[in-house]
Amino acid sequence: MITIKSSNKQKITMMAVLLIGAFTMLLTETFFNNALPTIIKQFQVSQATAQWVSIGYQLVAGLMIPVSAWIFHRFNMRYTFLVLTGFFLVGCLFGFYATNFGMLLTGRLVQAVAAGSMIPLIQNVVLTLYPVKQRGTVMGIIGLVVAFGPALGPTVGGWIIDNLGLRWLSGSLIPLTLVMIIAALAFVRPVLRPANVSVDWLSIVESTLSFGMLLYGFSVIGNTGTLNWTSTVYLVTGVVILMTFGFRQLRLANPLIDLTVFKNHIFGLTTLLSALSNIALLGVELVLPLYLQRVHGLSALTSGLILLPGALLEGLVSPISGKLYDKYGIKPISLIGFSIIVLGTLPMLFFTSTTNLVVVAVAYAFRIVGVAMVMMPTFTEGINSLEPALSIHGNAASSTVRQIAGSLGTAILMMLISFGTNAGSQTNVSHVVQLNHGYWYSFLAAFVMALLGLVLSFGLKARTAATSDSK
């Protein structure tokens, strides 16, 4: 691995362009969360079908992450960024001119190819250009992009839907993407000299099929509200192919994902905690707008505005969490962060159609502070626990688990809504009450996941004077 030297000014300028590009792409991760009722009505599809614009996006983004290490080593960073931005532009054009749901979904999945590759590429740039002692702060800034973009997405998307219409969720991004292309031509530089490394395409096929089948299985359950033979076959087949994929990675000399990094206890634990924080972010950010629109009858813009304070707080806390991690280590940060997520999720168990909207906004904002505290610090701690030669492979493995967990976790929450709605179905109960019962199931699952994260955080190591000095 031959690093191409850059001046400090060139590093800062390039990172700024990369982060602005990533922010624009990741904004779209939750851009359509407030649009699901509109999509259902406009294209005459079910909720389980409409939600694919969100969970399908997350899945494809996750599937692109394992390839990121190969792309980073194989191709010039400047050209890679331009190609990914070009993909994103094509996806935006598909969405803008969509006349049916299939065309809209295609545009979203093409966007996800670019967005899923972008963050691990940027993280690899950081791992290459910055020493360990500076990574916490830089990763905190990246965390601002990773979480603030999706956190802001429902608010911005809600305003666009109510004022401009569904097609402009994609159309508004076209000029921004063109500006990114121009900026990349001027400021993005190569980081490594390209190396002739290979990639195992069968592994890519296996990972795509396994996670795709798992996601589709959960979607079928969400569509029918019950476990049937179709969903069972998809889930079982997905698990079998996933196991085959795992065994293949252990046998390959150059695996798509180096699973040996999980032999490191701290890496495995922090990856799980980072995954739980991503489910806490993405899952509730899809569920809550639906709850506000379907149970409270709010508009897309109003439901987005309720989430805005949380997005702003997330943007404030993410960079600070990186500095706190550099100073105090991961254990106190994770314990405090997951405690906040637990306390912020608890009020959601008591949400009804008459719950004061201020309470909803405060609970959401409070829990987002916790998410911002733990997401990138847990990720960074895992990478720092590995040998330098494994850092890029660890990045790919941890990022993949985090993103795929966000997709599957969100699908499970949506599935539980269908289960809960059917379970609360009674002849003398209104449809709104039935819906509220369904959302209670998903909020309960989110609370249990947050509680699990808190319990697991006790297994992290506290920073000692020796470890502090080494960093």
Secondary structure by P-SEA (a helix, b strand, c coil): cbbbbbcaaaaaaaaaaaaaaaaaaaccccccccaaaaaaaaccccccccccaaaaaaaaaaaaccaaaaaaacccaaaaaaaaaaaaaaaaaaaaacccaaaaaaaaaaaaaaaaacaaaaaaaaaacccccaaaaaaaaaaaaacccccaaaaaaaaaaaccccccccccaaaaaaaaaaaaacccccccccccccccaaaaaaaaaaaaaaaaaaaaaaaaccccaaaaaaaaaaaaaaaaaaaaaaacccccccccccccaaaaaaaaaaaaaaaaaaaaaaaaaaaaaacccccaaaaaaaaaaaaaaaaacaaaaaaaaaccccaaaaaaaaaaaaaaacccccccccccaaaaaaaaaaaaaaaaacaaaaaaaaaaaccccaaaaaaaaaaaaaaaaaaaaaaaaaaaaaaaaaaaccccccaaaaaaaaaaaaaaaaaaaaaaaaaaaaacccccaaaaaac
